[in-house]
Amino acid sequence: MVGTGFMGKAHAFGFSAAAKVFDLPFNIILDTVADVPEEGAQKAANAYGFERSTSDWCDITENTEIDVVSITAPNALHKEIALAAIAAGKNVYCEKPLAPLAIDALEMSEAAEVAGVKTQVGFNYLCNPMIQLARTMIANGELGDVRSYRGIHAEDYMVDAAAPFTFRHDAAGGGALADLGSHALATAEFLLGPIVEVLGDCLTVIGERDDAEGKRRKIEVDDVGRAFLRFQNGASGTIEANWIATGRSTISKSMVQKAHLSTQANA
């Protein structure tokens, strides 16, 4: 596993619990975890149960005994790590977004297809039984003909203008559109099928933040991203990704995603 932050912890817990939940035809061995500095990687290895730790992710992609590489590093690093793992014939579980740029995500996808390795992207909401049921109901015609769709993924973790500059604020991070909008887009396509037309708008509300050294940094990514969509099946709709939304929140800051379907009932 490459990366030991919030999602790295989630992946490690998932791997550790998998055999307790599913009847797997194999044993999962947590071999190596990578992060910087080395002390952080070692701490994560001890906490999550990995056999080894390293500050160089190449130690993972070059290890012939490792079958699966889990990537939870910052967005801008996904492509290089994934391509190296794919070239080594390893299966890849990469967190979303695959990359800040669509052309890079396409390169990763095509490389995996050529190599014939198995891949997965961290769109965890698609595994939610509620979303699975909604998809089945739509496919079975239980909701009638879906004419419009509205999906909103709103969070408040960037609402404080005094909060520090992080890797998510770097231009390579992708902004709210990549961080949250990728979930909203994945859910929309999962429920209604391919999107064929998009008209989008991105807005930066908080223009500057202090970095870890107290230096004022200009923000070059969006705080809010919105798009009008047309689906292949004739439906149309909107999505919104917003990480400065205020309102109801929880201590755990758990992700909340709301999707609303406007439908025409069958006669």
C-alpha positions as CSV (number, residue, x, y, z in Angstrom):
1,M,0.0,0.0,0.0
2,V,1.3,3.5,-0.9
3,G,0.1,6.2,1.4
4,T,-1.0,6.0,5.1
5,G,-3.4,8.9,5.5
6,F,-7.1,8.8,5.9
7,M,-7.8,6.6,3.0
8,G,-4.7,4.5,3.6
9,K,-6.1,3.6,7.0
10,A,-9.5,2.8,5.5
11,H,-7.9,0.5,2.9
12,A,-5.8,-1.3,5.5
13,F,-8.8,-1.9,7.7
14,G,-10.7,-3.2,4.7
15,F,-8.0,-5.7,3.8
16,S,-7.7,-6.8,7.4
17,A,-11.4,-7.4,7.7
18,A,-12.1,-8.9,4.3
19,A,-11.5,-12.5,5.3
20,K,-13.9,-12.1,8.2
21,V,-16.7,-10.8,5.9
22,F,-16.2,-12.8,2.7
23,D,-15.3,-16.4,1.9
24,L,-12.1,-15.7,0.1
25,P,-10.2,-18.3,-2.0
26,F,-6.9,-16.9,-0.8
27,N,-5.2,-15.4,2.2
28,I,-4.5,-11.6,2.3
29,I,-1.0,-10.8,3.4
30,L,-0.2,-7.1,4.2
31,D,3.3,-7.1,2.9
32,T,4.7,-3.6,2.6
33,V,3.4,0.0,3.3
34,A,5.2,3.0,1.8
35,D,5.1,6.7,2.9
36,V,7.4,9.5,3.8
37,P,9.1,10.0,6.1
38,E,10.3,6.5,6.9
39,E,9.2,6.9,10.6
40,G,5.6,7.5,9.4
41,A,5.7,4.4,7.3
42,Q,7.0,2.3,10.1
43,K,4.4,3.7,12.5
44,A,1.7,2.7,10.0
45,A,3.1,-0.7,9.5
46,N,3.0,-1.3,13.2
47,A,-0.5,0.0,13.6
48,Y,-2.1,-1.7,10.5
49,G,-0.2,-5.0,10.6
50,F,2.1,-4.7,7.5
51,E,5.2,-6.9,7.6
52,R,7.5,-4.2,6.2
53,S,7.7,-0.4,5.6
54,T,9.6,1.8,3.2
55,S,9.9,5.4,2.2
56,D,10.3,4.4,-1.5
57,W,7.2,3.1,-3.2
58,C,9.4,1.5,-5.9
59,D,10.2,-1.1,-3.3
60,I,6.6,-2.2,-3.7
61,T,6.2,-2.1,-7.5
62,E,9.5,-3.9,-8.0
63,N,8.8,-6.7,-5.4
64,T,7.9,-9.8,-7.4
65,E,6.1,-11.3,-4.4
66,I,3.5,-8.6,-4.2
67,D,0.3,-9.2,-6.3
68,V,-1.8,-6.1,-5.5
69,V,-0.8,-2.5,-5.1
70,S,-3.2,-0.2,-3.2
71,I,-2.7,3.5,-4.0
72,T,-3.9,6.1,-1.5
73,A,-1.2,8.7,-2.1
74,P,-2.0,12.3,-3.1
75,N,-3.9,12.6,-6.5
76,A,-1.0,13.9,-8.5
77,L,1.1,10.8,-7.6
78,H,-1.5,8.2,-8.7
79,K,-0.4,8.0,-12.4
80,E,3.3,7.3,-11.9
81,I,2.7,4.7,-9.2
82,A,-0.1,3.0,-11.1
83,L,1.8,2.8,-14.4
84,A,4.8,1.3,-12.6
85,A,2.7,-1.3,-10.9
86,I,0.8,-2.1,-14.1
87,A,4.1,-2.5,-16.0
88,A,5.2,-4.9,-13.4
89,G,2.1,-7.0,-14.0
90,K,0.4,-6.1,-10.7
91,N,-3.2,-5.6,-10.0
92,V,-4.0,-2.0,-8.9
93,Y,-6.6,-0.6,-6.5
94,C,-6.3,3.2,-6.9
95,E,-8.2,5.8,-5.0
96,K,-10.3,8.3,-6.9
97,P,-9.7,10.4,-8.8
98,L,-7.4,8.4,-10.9
99,A,-5.6,11.6,-11.9
100,P,-6.3,15.3,-11.9
101,L,-6.3,15.3,-15.7
102,A,-8.6,13.1,-17.8
103,I,-5.9,12.4,-20.3
104,D,-3.7,10.9,-17.6
105,A,-6.6,8.8,-16.3
106,L,-7.2,7.5,-19.8
107,E,-3.5,6.6,-20.1
108,M,-3.7,4.6,-16.9
109,S,-6.8,2.8,-18.0
110,E,-5.5,1.9,-21.4
111,A,-2.2,0.7,-19.9
112,A,-4.2,-1.7,-17.6
113,E,-6.2,-3.0,-20.5
114,V,-3.1,-3.8,-22.5
115,A,-1.4,-5.4,-19.6
116,G,-4.5,-7.5,-18.7
117,V,-4.3,-6.7,-15.0
118,K,-7.3,-6.2,-12.7
119,T,-8.0,-2.7,-11.5
120,Q,-10.4,-1.0,-9.2
121,V,-11.1,2.7,-8.4
122,G,-12.2,3.8,-4.9
123,F,-15.8,4.7,-5.6
124,N,-17.0,3.3,-2.3
125,Y,-20.5,4.8,-2.5
126,L,-21.3,2.5,-5.5
127,C,-21.1,-0.4,-3.0
128,N,-23.7,1.1,-0.8
129,P,-26.8,-1.2,-0.8
130,M,-29.0,1.9,-1.1
131,I,-27.3,2.9,-4.4
132,Q,-27.4,-0.7,-5.6
133,L,-31.1,-0.9,-4.9
134,A,-31.8,2.4,-6.7
135,R,-29.9,1.1,-9.8
136,T,-32.0,-2.1,-9.8
137,M,-35.2,-0.2,-9.4
138,I,-34.3,2.1,-12.3
139,A,-33.3,-0.8,-14.6
140,N,-36.5,-2.7,-13.8
141,G,-38.7,0.4,-14.6
142,E,-40.0,0.6,-11.1
143,L,-39.5,4.4,-11.1
144,G,-40.8,5.0,-14.6
145,D,-38.9,6.9,-17.2
146,V,-36.2,8.9,-15.5
147,R,-36.2,12.4,-17.0
148,S,-33.9,14.4,-14.7
149,Y,-31.2,13.8,-12.1
150,R,-29.7,15.9,-9.4
151,G,-26.7,14.8,-7.5
152,I,-25.0,16.8,-4.7
153,H,-21.9,15.9,-2.7
154,A,-21.4,18.6,-0.2
155,E,-18.9,18.8,2.7
156,D,-17.7,21.5,5.1
157,Y,-14.0,20.5,5.6
158,M,-12.7,23.5,3.6
159,V,-15.3,26.1,4.8
160,D,-12.8,27.8,7.3
161,A,-10.8,30.4,5.3
162,A,-8.1,30.3,8.0
163,A,-7.6,26.5,7.6
164,P,-4.1,25.7,6.2
165,F,-3.1,25.1,2.7
166,T,-2.8,21.3,1.9
167,F,-2.0,19.1,-1.0
168,R,-5.6,19.3,-2.1
169,H,-5.2,23.1,-2.7
170,D,-2.3,22.6,-5.1
171,A,-3.2,22.8,-8.7
172,A,-2.2,19.1,-9.1
173,G,-4.8,18.1,-6.5
174,G,-7.8,18.8,-8.7
175,G,-10.0,20.8,-6.3
176,A,-13.5,20.0,-5.2
177,L,-14.5,18.8,-8.6
178,A,-11.9,16.0,-8.5
179,D,-12.2,15.2,-4.8
180,L,-16.0,15.1,-4.5
181,G,-17.3,15.6,-8.0
182,S,-15.7,12.3,-9.1
183,H,-18.0,10.5,-6.6
184,A,-21.0,12.5,-7.9
185,L,-20.2,11.7,-11.5
186,A,-19.5,8.0,-10.8
187,T,-22.9,7.7,-9.0
188,A,-24.7,9.4,-11.8
189,E,-23.3,7.1,-14.5
190,F,-23.8,4.1,-12.2
191,L,-27.5,4.8,-11.9
192,L,-28.4,6.2,-15.4
193,G,-25.6,5.1,-17.7
194,P,-23.1,7.0,-19.9
195,I,-22.9,10.8,-19.9
196,V,-22.7,12.2,-23.5
197,E,-22.6,16.0,-23.0
198,V,-21.3,18.2,-20.2
199,L,-21.4,22.0,-19.5
200,G,-19.4,22.8,-16.4
201,D,-18.5,25.7,-14.1
202,C,-15.8,25.8,-11.3
203,L,-15.6,28.6,-8.7
204,T,-12.8,29.4,-6.3
205,V,-14.3,31.2,-3.2
206,I,-11.4,31.3,-0.8
207,G,-8.5,32.7,-2.9
208,E,-5.6,32.4,-0.5
209,R,-4.5,30.2,2.5
210,D,-1.4,30.0,4.7
211,D,0.8,27.0,4.2
212,A,2.6,25.0,6.9
213,E,5.3,27.7,7.0
214,G,2.9,30.6,7.4
215,K,3.4,31.7,3.8
216,R,0.4,33.0,2.0
217,R,-0.4,30.8,-1.0
218,K,-2.8,31.5,-3.9
219,I,-5.5,28.8,-4.4
220,E,-5.7,27.6,-8.0
221,V,-8.3,24.9,-7.6
222,D,-12.1,25.1,-7.2
223,D,-14.1,25.2,-4.0
224,V,-17.3,24.5,-5.9
225,G,-17.8,22.6,-9.1
226,R,-21.2,22.3,-11.0
227,A,-22.1,20.7,-14.3
228,F,-25.2,20.3,-16.5
229,L,-25.4,16.8,-17.9
230,R,-27.1,14.9,-20.8
231,F,-27.2,11.1,-20.5
232,Q,-27.2,8.7,-23.4
233,N,-30.6,7.4,-22.4
234,G,-32.1,10.9,-22.9
235,A,-32.2,12.0,-19.3
236,S,-30.6,15.3,-18.3
237,G,-29.5,16.7,-14.9
238,T,-26.9,18.4,-12.7
239,I,-24.2,17.5,-10.3
240,E,-22.5,19.7,-7.7
241,A,-19.3,19.2,-5.7
242,N,-18.8,21.6,-2.8
243,W,-16.3,21.4,0.0
244,I,-17.2,24.8,1.6
245,A,-20.9,23.9,2.3
246,T,-22.2,24.8,5.7
247,G,-25.1,23.1,7.5
248,R,-25.5,19.8,9.3
249,S,-22.3,18.1,10.2
250,T,-21.0,15.3,12.4
251,I,-18.1,14.9,14.7
252,S,-16.7,12.1,12.5
253,K,-17.0,14.3,9.4
254,S,-18.5,11.3,7.6
255,M,-19.2,11.6,3.9
256,V,-22.8,12.4,3.0
257,Q,-24.0,12.2,-0.6
258,K,-27.5,12.9,-1.7
259,A,-29.0,12.0,-5.1
260,H,-32.5,13.0,-6.1
261,L,-34.3,11.5,-9.0
262,S,-37.3,13.3,-10.7
263,T,-39.3,10.7,-12.5
264,Q,-42.3,10.1,-14.6
265,A,-44.4,7.2,-13.2
266,N,-45.5,4.5,-15.6
267,A,-49.1,4.6,-16.6
